[in-house]
Amino acid sequence: FVKCGLFGLFNNSNNSVVDHDDDANENIVATGSTYPTYCMFCEIGFSAFFGSWSALFTKCTVEIFGTSAIFVEADTGNWSHWFTYVCIIGIIVFAVMLEYWRQEALKHYPANNVSSIYN
């Protein structure tokens, strides 16, 4: 799929295995990119983008559930409105995409780089 950046920018075709002396980082698969730091930030950025949308849809869904529980009149209105279902589907889709891009970054870079930048 996309190796580096939104359109595969700065990508060359050779994939190689880099051997490090560090026990924790042994045999890390390189991205084959001319700019590996740029690629790491792109993959982490995609993950953060989808994570922020996931949080937004979660907040909207919790607010919809809260108003449905408190106000009886809002209960029927909330569950008949399309936005309730868009929020629920959005939570699932964006959570999956968040995890996909985080795993892509973890495939190519050490966890101490990816986790500290993402969190």
C-alpha positions in Angstrom: 0.0 0.0 0.0 1.5 3.4 0.9 5.1 3.1 2.0 5.9 6.7 2.9 3.8 9.8 2.9 0.4 10.3 1.4 1.2 9.4 -2.2 4.3 7.3 -1.5 6.6 10.3 -1.9 10.4 9.8 -1.3 10.0 6.1 -1.7 12.5 3.9 -3.5 12.2 0.2 -4.2 14.9 -1.5 -2.2 13.7 -3.0 1.1 16.5 -4.1 3.3 17.1 -5.5 6.8 19.2 -3.4 9.0 21.2 -5.1 11.7 21.7 -3.2 14.9 23.9 -4.2 17.8 21.1 -3.3 20.2 19.3 -6.4 21.4 15.9 -4.6 21.5 16.2 -3.3 18.0 17.7 -6.3 16.2 16.7 -6.9 12.6 14.4 -3.9 12.2 13.0 -3.8 8.6 13.9 -0.5 7.0 11.4 1.4 5.0 13.7 1.7 2.0 13.0 5.4 2.0 15.5 8.2 1.5 13.9 10.1 4.3 13.0 7.5 7.1 12.2 10.2 9.7 9.7 11.8 7.3 8.1 8.4 6.7 7.9 7.8 10.5 6.2 11.1 11.1 3.7 10.5 8.2 2.6 7.1 9.5 2.3 8.5 13.1 0.5 11.5 11.7 -2.0 9.4 9.9 -2.6 7.4 13.1 -3.0 10.6 15.1 -5.5 12.0 12.6 -7.7 8.9 12.7 -7.3 8.9 16.5 -8.6 12.4 16.9 -11.7 11.6 14.7 -12.3 8.5 16.8 -12.3 10.6 20.0 -14.6 13.1 18.4 -17.2 10.5 17.4 -16.9 8.8 20.8 -17.7 12.1 22.5 -20.7 12.7 20.2 -22.0 9.2 20.9 -21.7 9.5 24.6 -23.5 12.8 24.5 -26.3 11.2 22.4 -26.6 8.3 24.9 -26.6 10.8 27.8 -29.4 12.9 26.4 -31.4 9.8 25.6 -31.1 8.6 29.2 -32.1 11.9 30.7 -34.8 13.2 28.4 -37.5 10.8 27.3 -38.5 13.2 24.4 -34.9 13.2 23.1 -34.7 9.4 23.2 -36.9 8.8 20.2 -35.5 11.7 18.3 -31.9 10.6 18.8 -32.4 7.1 17.7 -34.4 8.1 14.6 -31.7 10.6 13.5 -29.0 9.6 11.0 -26.2 11.3 12.9 -26.4 8.7 15.8 -25.6 5.9 13.4 -22.9 7.9 11.6 -21.2 8.4 15.0 -21.4 4.7 15.9 -20.0 3.7 12.5 -17.4 6.4 12.7 -16.1 5.1 16.1 -15.5 1.7 14.6 -14.0 2.8 11.3 -11.6 5.4 12.7 -10.5 3.1 15.6 -9.5 0.5 13.0 -7.7 3.0 10.9 -5.9 4.4 13.9 -4.6 1.0 14.8 -3.7 0.2 11.3 -1.4 3.2 10.9 0.1 2.7 14.4 1.0 -0.8 13.5 2.5 0.3 10.1 4.8 2.7 12.0 5.7 0.0 14.5 6.6 -2.4 11.7 9.4 0.0 10.6 10.5 1.9 13.6 11.4 1.1 17.2 8.5 1.3 19.7 10.2 3.9 21.9 10.1 6.3 18.9 6.6 5.6 17.8 4.9 5.4 21.2 6.6 8.6 22.6 5.6 10.6 19.5 2.1 9.2 19.2 1.2 9.6 22.9 
